[in-house]
């Protein structure tokens, strides 16, 4: 068993009620009422996505479409950028 860490950059925007977090590298988004809750929810969602991609032999990197990219549409809306670090144990079976 080998432990692998994946690190992605994510962005948070302020919404009318709460915050939205987006990981552009894997096109996964989540929400939260607080900044911290949005980060935690996104980290969980990205972890589940990466685990599922590995289990199903799908590409891990799946960039967000340009028209949905907050950095392309409205970079001033970003209130925080942060790293999402996902630690997964990868098991190989024959």
N, C-alpha and C positions, 0 to 999 in steps of 0.2 A: 504494500500500500504506500502510495506517495501522496503527500499533501500538496495541493496546488492552490495558489492564490491568484485571483483575477482582480485587477484594479481598473475601474472605469471612472470617468469624470461625469458628474451629474450637476444639474442646475435646478435652482428653486425660484419660482415666481410667486408673488403675492396675488391672491385671487380676492374676490369680493368677500368670501368667507373662507379663510384658511389659506393653505399653500398647496401648490402643485410642484412635484419633483419629477424631473425627466432625466433619464440616462440615454443620451444620444447614441452611444455606441451600440446599444442593443434594442433601442426603440421600446423602452419600458417606462411607463409613467405611473405615478401614484399620488395620493393626496393625503393631507392631514390638517387638522385644525390649528396645529402649531408647527413651527419650523422643525422642531425635533421629531414630531410625529410623522411629518412628511418624509424626513430622512429615513426614519426607521421603517416606514411602510415601503419606501422605495428599495431599501436594502433587502428586505424580505422578498419583494417581487423580483428583483434582479437575481437573487440567489435561486429562487424557484425556476426562473427562466433558464439560467445557466445549467442547473442540474438537469432540467428537462431536455435542453439542447444536447447535452453530452449523452444522456441515456438514449436519445433517439437519433444519434449520429447526425445532428443538424449543425450548421455553422453557429458559432457563438456570437461572432460579430455580425450585427444586422443593423446598420446605421438607420437613424430616423430619416424619413423622406424629407427632402429639402423644404417642401411647402409646410411641413409641420415643425420644422426646426426653429426653436425660439431664438437662437442666435442669429438666424437669417431674417426672421420676421420682426423681432423687436428686442434687440440685445439689451436695451435699457430696462427691460422688465425683469431681468435677472437680479434677484436680491442676494443670492449666494451661489458660489460654485464649491463643490466638495468632492472628495474621492469616495467611491463605493468600493470597499474591499470585500471580496467573497472568498472564503476559505472552504474548499471542498476536498474530500478524500475521493480519489478516483480508484475504482475497483475494476480490475480486468478479469474477464471470465473467458474460458475457452469452451 
